[in-house]
């Protein structure tokens, strides 16, 4: 691990160093564990819609979680969610609020100044940079000015332009909402490949109903590479890269199997230039996908911690602790190197990938059924590290195991019903 200074523990039963939001996510759990082990007093929050029937989330079960906070349903009322977070900080002095997802970031942006008045830092990028990073079309516009290769793209506004899109792109191509989260949608919005007119019409219709634009892009079939940065005053203090072997959804969602790699020479410079040009500060992620010829194409940028940060931690870089130091105004030393070749797996997500793959025969990014099963099984011999699994903190690991077993049972019931 990096030689970062160990912070002081918070004081008092109602005082916290950090409130980590998105406690049901893997990045939320990693943040709670990392900050708790560093000596900070950590509370974990999650909105009711992502808690289980008992009102619990993954991070709530961690031994490092000093307080569990169930917040109003973010998808139903983002304002109530933000008010509840501010009320918690007002009643329980807290040094930093750390959102881990696009929805929580969007909900907390209006409360940045109010939290600052309460002596609490909101660990997100500056507003102008967030405006750009949350808009895929504006991000691509800046990338093109920097000479960064992007997929051939067409912006589709609220009008019905299906015929124009079909005249411009051959199947398969990708339709990508210009934003990953909107209060009107039920959860995160993902890009999707389309192989027919009916599929394209359905996705474009949904974007119109939500009142958001959409990007049509050429499909790239090569490897997926991602960078994670920690930026302080325009200077990159830490860099890490990974190769995503499998994602959920298959086109390019959450990584379920990934491996740390040395910083690729042909994409590191452009990724760093893009981050600085947008003006991002704190943690951020830049994703590329190579085309059939191996040319890297910019996919998207995320101004937040991602689900892959546990791999970065195991590789030797603690982005969560550096984020706390940055947000609270402490020095952030220049990080050293990290270990390439660290392989980590989200087993429950990989099981869902295997199940979903059976229903995607012949589609882009699908794998023949027998080969997919062989790949899934072989990974037990290749991968030592599993997301959420930690013998020193067994609570979340047991909860994840229960969810995995439940997933297997539900899949079997579905198969029998069919």
N, C-alpha and C positions, 0 to 999 in steps of 0.2 A: 504494500500500500504506500501511498505518497506520504512524505514526512510533513504533514500539515499540523499546525499547533492544535492541541486539544482544547476545546472551549470550556468555559466554566458552566457548572450545573445551575439550572434555574433555582429559585428559592421560593418556599411557601407552597402549601397544598393547592392554592388557586392561582398560581403563577406558572407560566409555561414559556419556554424558549421558542417553541415552534408549534403551530397548528398545521398539520399536514392534511390537506383535503384529498378527495378521491381515494379514500382508504380501502375501497374494494378492488383497486387496481394493483397490478404487480409493482408499478413504480411507486405507488403510495406505500406499500409494504416495505419496499427496499429503502425508501426515505426514512420511515419510522425506525427501522433497524439501524441504519447507518448513523442517524443523528442521535439515537438513544445510546448506541455504543460509544459515541464520541463524548458522552457525558451530559447531553442536553436533556431537558425535561420536555417530552413530546406528547401532545394530544393529537388524536387522529379523528378526522371528520369525514362523513359520507352522507349523501342525501338519501332520503328514505327509499327512493325508487331503486337504489342499488344495494340496499341492505337486505338480508334474508328475512324470513318470517319472524325471527326472534329479534330483529332490529340490530343485527351485527354485520360487520364487514370484515374482510380478511385481516386488515391491519389492527382491528380492535382486539384480535386474539394474541397479538404479539406481547411478549413480556416487557417490551420497551415502550408500550403505549400506556401513558399515565392517565389518560382520560379518553373515553369514547364519546363522540358527539354526533348524534343523529340529527341531520339538518333537513329542512323542508325539501320536498321533491323538486329537483332542479329543472326537470323537463316540464313540470306543471307550472312553476312560478319561480323564475330566476331571481326576481326582485326579493321575494321572501327568503330565498337561499342566502343572498348577499346580506340582507338585514340580520339574519340569524348569525352569520359569521361575525359581523360587527358587534352584535350584542354579546356574543361569547367573549370577544376580545375586551369589550368594555367591562364585563364582569370578572374576567380572568386575564389580567395583564399578560400580554403575549408579545414576544419579540419579533416574530415573523409568521406570516401566513404563506404557505406553499401550495398553490394549486398544481395539480398534475394532469388535468385534462382540458380540452378546448372549451367545454361547457363551463367548467368552474372558472377558468380564466375570463371568459366573456361575462360571467355573472359578477365577478369581483372587480372588473375594471372601473365601474362607476364609483366604487368605494375606496379607491386608492388614497385619496386625500383624507377621507375620514379616518381610515386606519392610521395614516401618518400622524394625525392629530392625537391619536391615542398612543403614539409611540411604537407603532407596529409597522414593520416593513412588509409590503406586498411583493413577493419574489416573482415579478414578471417584468418583461421588457418595457421600455418606454412606449408611450401611446402611439407616436407616429410610426414606430417600427412595427408595433402590433397591427396597426391598420394595414400595412403592406403584407406582413407575413400571413395574416388571416385571409388574404385575398389572393387566390392562386393566379389570377390574371395579371394583377399588378406585380406579383413576384416574377412571373415569366417575362414581363415587360422590362424589368430592371436587369434580369439575367441576359436577355438578348442584347441590351446596350453594353453589357460587359463582355459580350462575345461568347457566352456560355451556351453550349448546344442544348436545345430543348426539342421535345417532340413537335412535329408539325401540328399546329393548334388552330382551332377556330372557336371564337367566342360566340356563344348563343345567348341572346338576351331573352326577355320574356315572351317574344313573339314565336309563333309556330314556324320554325325554319328547318323542319325535318328534311324536306326535299333538297335544300341547299347542302345540308350535312351529308346526305347520301350521295350527292353528286361530287362531293369533295373527297370522301373517304371510302375505302373499300373495307369490307368485313374481313377480319374482326378489327374494330377500333374501340377506343375507350371514351366513355363519357364521365366527366369528373365535375361535381358541383364546385363552384368557385370558393366555397367556404365549407369547412368540415363540420361546423355546428351552427345551428340556428334554433331559437326557442320554439319555433313552430314544428320542428322535426322531433321524432321520438328517438333520441340517441344520436350518435355520431354518423355523419354522412360519408360514404365511401365511394371511391371510383369503381366503375364496373365496366367489364368488357361487353360489347354487344355483337351478336352474330346474325341479327335479323332486324328487319324494319320494325316489327312489333316490339322487340325489346328496346330499341332506340326510342320509339314513340312513348313507351311506358315511362322510361327514365326522364325524358324531357318533360313529359306531362307532370311528373311529380315535382321536378324543379320549378316549373311554372306555378304549381299549386302552392309551393312554399315561398314563392316570390323571390327566388334567387337565380342567378345566371348559371350557366353550365359551359364547360369546355369540352369540345370534341378533340381528341388527340389520336395520332397514329399509335399503334400498338408496338411496344418493344418487348422482345422475347428473351433478352439476355439476363445476366446476373443482376441482383439488387445489392447495391452498396450504400451504406449510410455513414455519415460523419456526425460526431457529437462534439460540440464546442462549449467552452465556458469563456465568455467575453467580459472583460472589465475595461471600461473607458476606451473602447475600440481596439483593445489589445487582446488577442487570443491567449489565454493562460493555460488552457488544456485542450488537447485534441485527441480523439479516439475514432477508430473506424471499425466497421464490422461488415460481414457478408451475411445477408439473410437467405438461408437455404429454403425455408418454407414460411409462408405467411397465411393469415386468416383474416379476411377472405384471400383466396389464392392469388388474385391479381396484385395485391399489395396492401394488405392490412397490417394487423399486429403480427410481429415476428414470433413464430412458435419454435423455430430452430435457427440459431445464428452462431457465428464464429468471429472472434476478434481477428483483425488482419492488420498488417502494416499499412501505414497511410499511403494510399495509391497516389503515385506521382501525378497522374494526368487529371485527377479530380480534386486533390487537396487544395491547390492554389485557387481554382475557380470557386470552390465552396467557401473558402475563407474570404475571398473578395466579395462574394454575394452577401455574406453575413455582415461584413463591414459596410457595404454599400447601403444595405437596408437600415443600418443603425441599431442592430440588435445588441442587447446587453444581457448578461446572465446565461442560462443554459439554452441551447438551441440545437436543432438537428437538421441536417441537409441530406436528402435522399436522391440517389441517381439509379437509373437502370440502363444497362447497356443494350444496344440493338444487336441484330444478328451478326453484324460485322465487328462487334466489340466496342463501338463508339459510345461513350457515356452520354446519357441524356438526363437533364435535370427533371426530377419528378415533383418534389415539393420541399417545403421548409416548414419546420414546426418550432415555435418559440416556447419550448417547455421541456420538461423532463419526459423521457419516453420509456416504454416498457423494456427497452434493452439495457437500462442503466445498471442492472445487476451484473450483466456480463462485463460492462466497463469496470465495475467495482472489483469483480474477481480477477480482471486483467491488471488491476493496479491503480485505477483512477477513481476516486470517490467524488463524483460530480455533485452529489447531494450536499456533502459537507462544504465543498467549495461554493455552492449556491448560497448556503447559509452565510458564509463569510462575506460573499459579495453583497448580498441583500442587506446585511446589517452593518455595512461599512467597515468591516475588518479587512486587513491585508489578505490578499489571495496570492500566495507564492506561485511562481511559474512551475507548472507540473512537469515531471520528468516523463520518461517513456513508460510503456506498458508491455504486457506479454501478448504477442500475437498467438493465435492458435487455440485460445480458450473457447470451448464449445459449450453452450448452454441450451436447455430445452424447456419449453413450457408444455408439460405432458398433457394436461387437459386440453390445451389448444391444439396440440398435435393430433390428439384423438379426434377432435372435431374436424381438423383438416382431412384426416383419413376418411371419416364418414362423408364429409361434403364432396370429397373427390369422386366417390362412387356415383354421385349424381351429376357429375360434370364430364362424363365421357365425351371425348372429341372436342371439348372446348379449350380455348387458350389456357395455358398453365395447368392443364389436367395431366394426370399420369395414368397409364393403364393400370387396372385394378391390381393385378398380381404384382406388378412392379412397385406400386404404392405400398402394399402390405409388406413386401420385402424391405423397402426403404425404412418403413416405420419400425419393423422388428429389429433391423440391423443397428438402429440408433441406440438401442439399449447397451450394446457393446462398445459404442464409440463415445458416448457422452457421459461424463462424470457428474456434471452439475445440472440440477433441475431448479427451475424457478420456484420460489416459495419454500423449498426444502432446506431446512437448517436444523440440525440436531440440537443446537444451542438455544433455539427458539421454536419449540415443536408445535405450539398452538396453531399458527397459520398453516404449517405443513399438514397437520391432521385435518384441518378444515378443507384444505385443497384436496386432500385424499378423499374425504367424504364427498366433495363435489364431483371428483373424478369417478368414483364408484356410482354415484347417482346418474352421471352422464352415461355410463355403460349400461345401467339398468334401463334408462329411458330409451337408449338406442335399440336395445333388445326388444323392448315392448313395441317400439315403432316397427321394427323388422317383422315381428310376429303378426302385427296388425295388417301389414301389407301382404 
